[in-house]
Amino acid sequence: MTMVEQPLTRRTVAGYAIGSLGTGGFSTLPGLVLIYYMTDTLGIAAIAAGLLVTAAKVWDVIIDPIIGAKSDYSLAVTGSRRRLMVLGGLLLPLFFFLTFAVPAGMGPGLAGVWVLLAFMATATAFSLFQVPYIALPAELTSSYDQRTRLLTVRVVVLSLAILLFGAGGPALRSLGGDNEPVGYLLMAAVAGVLIGFFMLLSSRVAPQGIQRRGKYGQLGASSQSGSIASNYRDGFAALKRSPAFRSLLFCFALQGLATGSMLAGAQYVATWVLKNESAVTILFIALIGPALLFAPLWRLLAGRIGKERSFNYASIMFGLAALAMVGLLAAPGEWIYLPVALAGAGYAGMQSLPMSMLPDVISHDGQKHGEGSAGIFGGVWTAGETTGMALGATVLTAVLAASGYVQSVAGETAAQSPAATNGIILSFSLVPALLVVASLLVFRRYPLRQQDIDAGQNISTTPRREGTS
């Protein structure tokens, strides 16, 4: 007989969700300002800036499955995933600051190398936290509905993080006045400390004393977590054996590509389309206000018609809103805030619903193949999500380069051609809309429904003890 699991406590939900103030901050701020920092402050060509960010993200993709395996091993031998999460929270502020601390007078070539190495280190620190963080919902509750609740609250907090860092980061940067490098340093210092603080705070929710009988749970504490090659084999094995995981991951990566392109293009739209660099703050407010309102509504809708159908509706809303912004080609203006608001409403569902389906996928796999692989799934998921977001910035820079965008250094202002402005608009509208269409075609293969998850929850569970230190 299936045991009815107790609802998650408010403390657990809040403790998990607050981590998204850190993950959302890191996902938002570099995506918003890093390319712009390189092209309009360091004088790095747009295509080169895009390749540098992509190279750093490729490194992230390489290490995520390894970190996932280490997280599973840490869980098996210590009973918790907390150790890696704490390490990531401690290291990230330093490396994030160094990313924007390019020494004065350094040429574009060396400056690009500096940013690449520092951002690679930052991405590594972030993954140390993010990969086990993604794995936690499958261990915090086995309930289909409770996971939706947990991830809905997380997305509300994630939306707040986007607003806080998306609007607050440029505001901090502006405090540097005409001295752009100083403004970026101030922004990086404050944002890095806040991101690290929220990560450390959320790491306390990681359960302790969990007993697993998966791959590593059968080994002694002196055993090793496997070679790097075996870590990748485990990741590919998870993809191969779980059609639900493949469909959900590839769909989410394509949508990450769409939102990454829009995020990276927001500052360019504000500066060159709306002719007001500070308008990026208003763009983020227009995006986040509806997202905060609609995240709970998507949860209610999912409870009535299912996560899968609700996710389709959210994605369609986002895609149509993005497509509407093609109108900027003919009539640039403040009307853009309306479709941005509609995109924000859809974005809330595009984030919360797949993230609540991921622990369902992990649980379903555990029923068939044994527990203990949530970290592997989390590592592959983070790699896919990172790839999508990174390539979104690459798509933007490719369009900028093809349309003739002119880079500049701090203190200079370059004039942009109509073709360059049109390239910015298309990367912010038509490109994301087409990517969302492609993601929905992929998602059609997602096979799981609530009855598939509930049918497997027929083994009594025991309460898990949360850490308090």
C-alpha positions as CSV (number, residue, x, y, z in Angstrom):
1,M,0.0,0.0,0.0
2,T,1.3,3.4,-0.9
3,M,2.3,5.6,2.1
4,V,0.8,9.1,2.1
5,E,3.8,11.4,2.5
6,Q,3.7,14.4,4.8
7,P,3.7,17.8,3.1
8,L,7.0,19.6,2.9
9,T,7.5,22.0,5.7
10,R,7.6,25.7,5.0
11,R,11.1,25.8,6.3
12,T,12.2,23.1,3.7
13,V,10.4,24.9,0.8
14,A,11.9,28.3,1.8
15,G,15.3,26.9,2.4
16,Y,15.4,25.2,-1.0
17,A,13.9,28.1,-2.9
18,I,16.3,30.7,-1.5
19,G,19.1,29.0,-3.4
20,S,17.5,30.4,-6.5
21,L,18.5,33.9,-5.4
22,G,22.0,32.6,-6.0
23,T,21.5,30.5,-9.1
24,G,19.2,33.0,-10.7
25,G,21.6,35.8,-10.0
26,F,24.5,33.9,-11.6
27,S,22.3,32.8,-14.6
28,T,21.0,36.4,-15.2
29,L,23.8,38.8,-14.6
30,P,26.7,37.4,-16.7
31,G,24.1,36.6,-19.5
32,L,23.0,40.2,-19.4
33,V,26.3,42.2,-19.1
34,L,29.3,40.0,-19.9
35,I,29.0,40.1,-23.7
36,Y,28.2,43.8,-23.5
37,Y,31.2,44.3,-21.1
38,M,33.5,42.7,-23.6
39,T,32.2,44.4,-26.8
40,D,31.6,47.9,-25.4
41,T,34.2,48.3,-22.6
42,L,37.1,46.0,-23.5
43,G,36.8,46.5,-27.3
44,I,36.5,42.8,-28.1
45,A,34.8,41.9,-31.4
46,A,31.3,40.6,-31.0
47,I,32.0,37.2,-32.5
48,A,35.2,36.8,-30.4
49,A,33.2,37.7,-27.3
50,G,30.6,35.1,-28.1
51,L,33.2,32.4,-28.7
52,L,34.9,33.2,-25.4
53,V,31.7,32.9,-23.4
54,T,30.8,29.7,-25.3
55,A,34.3,28.3,-24.5
56,A,33.8,28.9,-20.8
57,K,30.4,27.2,-21.0
58,V,31.8,24.3,-22.9
59,W,34.1,23.8,-20.0
60,D,31.1,23.9,-17.7
61,V,29.4,21.2,-19.8
62,I,32.5,19.0,-19.5
63,I,32.7,19.1,-15.8
64,D,29.0,18.9,-14.9
65,P,28.7,15.1,-15.3
66,I,31.9,14.6,-13.2
67,I,30.5,16.9,-10.5
68,G,27.3,14.9,-10.7
69,A,29.1,11.6,-10.0
70,K,31.1,13.2,-7.2
71,S,27.8,14.4,-5.7
72,D,26.3,10.9,-5.8
73,Y,29.5,9.5,-4.2
74,S,29.5,12.2,-1.5
75,L,25.8,11.3,-0.7
76,A,26.7,7.6,-0.5
77,V,29.6,8.0,1.9
78,T,28.6,11.0,4.0
79,G,24.8,10.8,3.7
80,S,24.5,14.4,2.2
81,R,25.3,16.4,-0.9
82,R,26.0,19.5,1.2
83,R,29.8,19.4,1.0
84,L,30.1,20.4,-2.7
85,M,27.4,23.0,-2.3
86,V,29.3,24.8,0.4
87,L,32.5,24.7,-1.5
88,G,30.8,26.3,-4.6
89,G,29.2,29.0,-2.5
90,L,32.6,29.9,-0.9
91,L,34.6,30.1,-4.2
92,L,32.2,31.8,-6.5
93,P,32.4,35.4,-5.1
94,L,36.1,35.6,-5.7
95,F,36.1,34.2,-9.2
96,F,33.1,36.3,-10.2
97,F,34.9,39.5,-9.1
98,L,38.0,38.5,-11.0
99,T,36.0,38.1,-14.2
100,F,35.3,41.9,-14.2
101,A,38.7,42.9,-12.8
102,V,40.6,43.0,-16.1
103,P,43.7,45.2,-15.5
104,A,43.6,48.7,-17.0
105,G,45.5,49.1,-20.3
106,M,45.3,45.4,-21.2
107,G,44.7,44.9,-24.9
108,P,41.5,43.2,-26.2
109,G,43.4,39.9,-26.9
110,L,44.8,39.5,-23.4
111,A,41.7,40.9,-21.8
112,G,39.7,38.2,-23.6
113,V,42.0,35.5,-22.2
114,W,41.6,37.0,-18.7
115,V,37.8,36.9,-18.9
116,L,37.8,33.4,-20.3
117,L,40.0,31.9,-17.5
118,A,38.2,33.8,-14.7
119,F,34.8,32.9,-16.0
120,M,35.7,29.3,-16.4
121,A,36.7,29.2,-12.7
122,T,33.4,31.0,-11.8
123,A,31.4,28.5,-13.8
124,T,33.2,25.6,-12.0
125,A,32.3,27.1,-8.6
126,F,28.7,27.5,-9.7
127,S,28.4,23.9,-10.9
128,L,29.7,22.7,-7.5
129,F,26.6,24.1,-6.0
130,Q,24.1,23.8,-8.9
131,V,24.5,20.2,-9.8
132,P,23.7,18.8,-6.3
133,Y,21.1,21.5,-5.8
134,I,19.2,20.3,-8.9
135,A,19.3,16.7,-7.5
136,L,17.7,17.7,-4.1
137,P,14.0,17.7,-4.9
138,A,14.0,14.0,-5.7
139,E,15.3,13.4,-2.2
140,L,13.3,16.0,-0.3
141,T,9.9,14.5,-1.3
142,S,8.6,11.6,-3.4
143,S,5.2,13.3,-4.0
144,Y,4.3,14.3,-7.5
145,D,2.3,17.3,-6.3
146,Q,4.7,18.3,-3.5
147,R,7.5,18.6,-6.1
148,T,5.3,20.9,-8.2
149,R,4.8,23.0,-5.0
150,L,8.5,23.0,-4.2
151,L,9.6,24.1,-7.7
152,T,6.8,26.6,-8.1
153,V,8.0,28.5,-5.0
154,R,11.5,28.1,-6.3
155,V,10.5,29.8,-9.6
156,V,8.9,32.7,-7.8
157,V,12.2,33.2,-6.0
158,L,14.0,32.8,-9.2
159,S,11.9,35.5,-10.8
160,L,12.8,37.8,-7.9
161,A,16.5,37.0,-8.5
162,I,16.1,37.9,-12.1
163,L,14.6,41.2,-11.1
164,L,17.1,41.8,-8.3
165,F,20.2,41.1,-10.4
166,G,18.9,42.0,-13.8
167,A,17.8,45.5,-12.7
168,G,20.1,45.9,-9.7
169,G,23.3,44.9,-11.5
170,P,23.2,47.6,-14.2
171,A,22.1,50.1,-11.5
172,L,25.2,49.2,-9.5
173,R,27.3,49.5,-12.6
174,S,26.0,53.0,-13.3
175,L,27.4,54.1,-9.9
176,G,30.8,54.1,-11.6
177,G,29.7,57.1,-13.7
178,D,31.9,57.6,-16.7
179,N,34.5,55.2,-15.3
180,E,32.9,52.0,-16.6
181,P,35.5,49.6,-15.3
182,V,35.0,50.8,-11.7
183,G,31.2,50.4,-12.2
184,Y,31.7,46.8,-13.3
185,L,34.0,46.1,-10.3
186,L,31.4,47.4,-7.9
187,M,28.7,45.4,-9.5
188,A,30.8,42.2,-9.5
189,A,31.8,42.6,-5.8
190,V,28.3,43.1,-4.5
191,A,26.6,40.6,-6.7
192,G,29.3,37.9,-6.1
193,V,29.0,38.2,-2.4
194,L,25.2,38.0,-2.5
195,I,25.2,35.0,-4.9
196,G,27.6,33.1,-2.6
197,F,25.7,34.0,0.5
198,F,22.4,32.7,-0.8
199,M,24.1,29.5,-2.0
200,L,25.6,28.9,1.4
201,L,22.2,29.6,3.1
202,S,20.4,27.1,0.9
203,S,23.0,24.4,1.3
204,R,21.6,23.9,4.9
205,V,18.5,22.3,3.5
206,A,20.4,19.4,2.0
207,P,19.2,16.3,3.9
208,Q,21.7,14.4,6.0
209,G,21.9,10.8,7.0
210,I,20.4,9.5,3.7
211,Q,21.0,5.8,3.1
212,R,21.2,4.8,-0.5
213,R,21.7,1.4,-2.1
214,G,22.6,2.6,-5.5
215,K,25.9,2.4,-7.3
216,Y,27.9,4.0,-4.6
217,G,25.8,3.0,-1.7
218,Q,26.9,-0.6,-2.0
219,L,30.6,0.5,-1.6
220,G,32.6,1.2,1.4
221,A,33.6,4.7,2.5
222,S,37.1,4.1,1.2
223,S,35.8,3.4,-2.3
224,Q,36.3,5.9,-5.1
225,S,33.6,7.5,-7.2
226,G,34.9,6.1,-10.4
227,S,37.1,7.5,-13.2
228,I,36.2,10.5,-15.3
229,A,35.5,8.2,-18.2
230,S,33.0,6.2,-16.1
231,N,31.3,9.4,-15.0
232,Y,30.6,10.2,-18.6
233,R,29.5,6.7,-19.3
234,D,27.0,6.9,-16.4
235,G,25.7,10.2,-17.8
236,F,25.2,8.8,-21.3
237,A,23.6,5.7,-19.8
238,A,21.1,7.9,-18.0
239,L,20.2,9.5,-21.3
240,K,20.1,6.2,-23.1
241,R,17.8,4.4,-20.7
242,S,15.3,7.2,-20.0
243,P,13.3,8.5,-23.0
244,A,11.6,10.9,-20.6
245,F,14.9,12.4,-19.5
246,R,16.0,12.8,-23.1
247,S,12.9,14.6,-24.2
248,L,12.7,16.9,-21.2
249,L,16.4,17.8,-21.3
250,F,16.5,18.6,-25.0
251,C,13.3,20.6,-24.8
252,F,14.7,22.6,-21.8
253,A,18.0,23.2,-23.6
254,L,16.3,24.6,-26.7
255,Q,14.2,26.9,-24.5
256,G,17.4,27.9,-22.7
257,L,18.8,28.8,-26.1
258,A,15.7,31.0,-26.7
259,T,15.8,32.7,-23.3
260,G,19.6,33.0,-23.4
261,S,19.4,34.8,-26.7
262,M,16.8,37.2,-25.4
263,L,18.7,37.8,-22.1
264,A,22.0,38.5,-23.9
265,G,20.2,40.9,-26.3
266,A,18.2,42.9,-23.7
267,Q,21.0,45.4,-23.0
268,Y,21.5,45.9,-26.8
269,V,17.7,46.4,-27.3
270,A,17.7,49.0,-24.6
271,T,20.7,50.9,-25.9
272,W,20.3,50.7,-29.7
273,V,16.6,50.1,-30.2
274,L,15.0,52.0,-27.4
275,K,17.9,54.5,-27.3
276,N,18.1,54.4,-23.5
277,E,20.7,52.2,-21.8
278,S,18.9,52.3,-18.5
279,A,15.7,51.0,-20.2
280,V,17.1,47.5,-19.5
281,T,15.8,47.9,-15.9
282,I,12.2,48.6,-17.2
283,L,12.5,45.5,-19.5
284,F,13.3,43.3,-16.5
285,I,10.5,44.8,-14.4
286,A,8.1,44.2,-17.3
287,L,9.3,40.6,-17.5
288,I,9.3,39.7,-13.8
289,G,6.1,41.3,-12.6
290,P,3.9,38.9,-14.7
291,A,6.3,36.0,-13.9
292,L,5.7,36.5,-10.1
293,L,2.0,36.5,-10.7
294,F,1.8,33.6,-13.1
295,A,4.1,31.1,-11.3
296,P,1.4,30.1,-8.8
297,L,-1.3,30.1,-11.5
298,W,0.7,27.6,-13.6
299,R,0.9,25.4,-10.5
300,L,-2.9,25.6,-10.1
301,L,-3.4,24.8,-13.8
302,A,-1.0,21.9,-13.6
303,G,-3.0,20.5,-10.7
304,R,-6.1,20.5,-12.9
305,I,-4.8,19.5,-16.4
306,G,-1.4,18.1,-15.7
307,K,2.2,19.5,-15.8
308,E,2.7,18.5,-19.5
309,R,-0.3,20.4,-21.0
310,S,0.3,23.4,-18.8
311,F,3.9,23.5,-20.0
312,N,2.8,23.5,-23.6
313,Y,0.5,26.4,-23.0
314,A,3.2,28.4,-21.2
315,S,5.7,27.8,-24.0
316,I,3.1,28.8,-26.7
317,M,2.5,32.1,-24.7
318,F,6.2,32.8,-24.6
319,G,6.7,32.0,-28.3
320,L,3.8,34.2,-29.5
321,A,5.0,37.1,-27.3
322,A,8.5,36.8,-28.8
323,L,7.2,36.7,-32.3
324,A,5.1,39.8,-31.7
325,M,8.3,41.8,-31.0
326,V,9.4,41.4,-34.7
327,G,7.2,44.5,-35.0
328,L,10.1,46.5,-33.6
329,L,11.6,46.4,-37.1
330,A,8.8,48.7,-38.3
331,A,8.0,50.6,-35.2
332,P,10.5,50.7,-32.4
333,G,9.0,52.0,-29.2
334,E,7.8,51.4,-25.6
335,W,5.0,49.1,-26.8
336,I,7.6,46.4,-26.5
337,Y,6.9,46.2,-22.7
338,L,3.5,44.5,-23.4
339,P,4.9,41.5,-25.3
340,V,7.8,41.3,-22.8
341,A,5.2,41.0,-20.0
342,L,3.4,38.2,-21.9
343,A,6.7,36.5,-22.3
344,G,7.3,36.8,-18.6
345,A,4.0,35.1,-17.9
346,G,4.9,32.2,-20.1
347,Y,8.5,32.1,-18.8
348,A,7.2,31.3,-15.3
349,G,5.6,28.1,-16.5
350,M,8.6,27.3,-18.8
351,Q,10.8,27.2,-15.7
352,S,8.7,25.8,-12.9
353,L,7.0,22.9,-14.8
354,P,10.1,21.2,-16.4
355,M,12.0,21.6,-13.1
356,S,9.1,19.9,-11.3
357,M,9.1,17.1,-13.9
358,L,12.8,16.5,-13.5
359,P,12.5,14.8,-10.1
360,D,9.6,12.8,-11.4
361,V,12.0,11.5,-14.1
362,I,14.7,10.8,-11.6
363,S,12.2,9.0,-9.3
364,H,10.8,7.0,-12.2
365,D,14.3,5.9,-13.2
366,G,15.1,5.0,-9.6
367,Q,12.0,2.7,-9.5
368,K,13.4,0.7,-12.4
369,H,17.2,0.9,-12.0
370,G,17.8,1.7,-8.3
371,E,18.4,4.9,-6.4
372,G,21.6,6.8,-6.0
373,S,21.9,8.4,-9.5
374,A,20.2,11.8,-8.9
375,G,23.6,13.5,-9.1
376,I,24.3,12.0,-12.5
377,F,20.9,13.2,-13.7
378,G,21.6,16.6,-12.2
379,G,25.0,16.9,-13.8
380,V,23.7,16.0,-17.3
381,W,20.7,18.3,-16.8
382,T,23.0,21.2,-15.8
383,A,25.2,20.6,-18.7
384,G,22.3,20.7,-21.1
385,E,20.8,23.8,-19.5
386,T,24.2,25.5,-19.6
387,T,24.7,24.6,-23.2
388,G,21.4,26.2,-24.2
389,M,22.0,29.4,-22.3
390,A,25.6,29.7,-23.6
391,L,24.7,29.1,-27.2
392,G,22.0,31.7,-26.8
393,A,24.7,34.3,-26.3
394,T,26.6,32.8,-29.2
395,V,23.5,33.1,-31.5
396,L,23.3,36.8,-30.5
397,T,26.9,37.5,-31.3
398,A,26.8,35.6,-34.6
399,V,23.8,37.8,-35.6
400,L,25.6,40.9,-34.4
401,A,28.7,40.0,-36.4
402,A,26.7,39.2,-39.5
403,S,24.7,42.4,-39.3
404,G,27.8,44.6,-38.9
405,Y,27.7,45.5,-35.2
406,V,30.6,47.8,-34.3
407,Q,32.4,47.2,-30.9
408,S,33.9,50.0,-28.8
409,V,36.1,50.5,-25.7
410,A,35.2,52.4,-22.5
411,G,34.7,56.1,-23.1
412,E,33.9,55.7,-26.8
413,T,30.5,55.5,-28.5
414,A,30.2,53.7,-31.8
415,A,27.4,54.4,-34.3
416,Q,25.4,51.3,-35.4
417,S,23.9,50.8,-38.9
418,P,20.2,50.0,-39.5
419,A,21.3,46.5,-40.4
420,A,23.0,46.0,-37.0
421,T,19.9,47.3,-35.2
422,N,17.7,45.0,-37.1
423,G,20.0,42.1,-36.2
424,I,19.5,42.9,-32.5
425,I,15.7,42.9,-32.9
426,L,15.6,39.6,-34.7
427,S,17.8,37.9,-32.1
428,F,15.4,39.2,-29.5
429,S,12.2,38.1,-31.2
430,L,12.1,35.8,-34.3
431,V,15.0,33.6,-33.2
432,P,13.6,32.8,-29.7
433,A,10.1,32.2,-31.2
434,L,11.5,29.6,-33.7
435,L,13.5,27.9,-31.0
436,V,10.4,27.5,-28.8
437,V,8.6,25.9,-31.7
438,A,11.4,23.4,-32.0
439,S,11.4,22.7,-28.3
440,L,7.7,21.8,-28.3
441,L,8.2,19.4,-31.2
442,V,10.9,17.6,-29.0
443,F,8.6,17.6,-26.0
444,R,5.9,15.7,-27.8
445,R,8.0,12.6,-27.0
446,Y,7.8,13.1,-23.2
447,P,6.0,9.9,-22.0
448,L,5.4,10.3,-18.2
449,R,2.1,11.3,-16.6
450,Q,1.1,11.5,-12.9
451,Q,-0.2,8.0,-12.9
452,D,3.2,6.7,-13.9
453,I,4.9,8.4,-11.0
454,D,2.2,7.5,-8.4
455,A,2.2,3.9,-9.5
456,G,5.8,3.5,-8.4
457,Q,5.4,5.1,-5.0
458,N,4.4,1.8,-3.3
459,I,7.4,1.5,-0.9
460,S,7.1,3.1,2.5
461,T,9.5,6.0,3.1
462,T,11.0,7.3,6.3
463,P,11.3,10.9,7.2
464,R,14.6,12.5,6.1
465,R,16.5,14.7,8.6
466,E,17.4,18.1,7.4
467,G,20.7,19.6,8.4
468,T,20.8,22.5,10.8
469,S,24.3,23.6,10.7
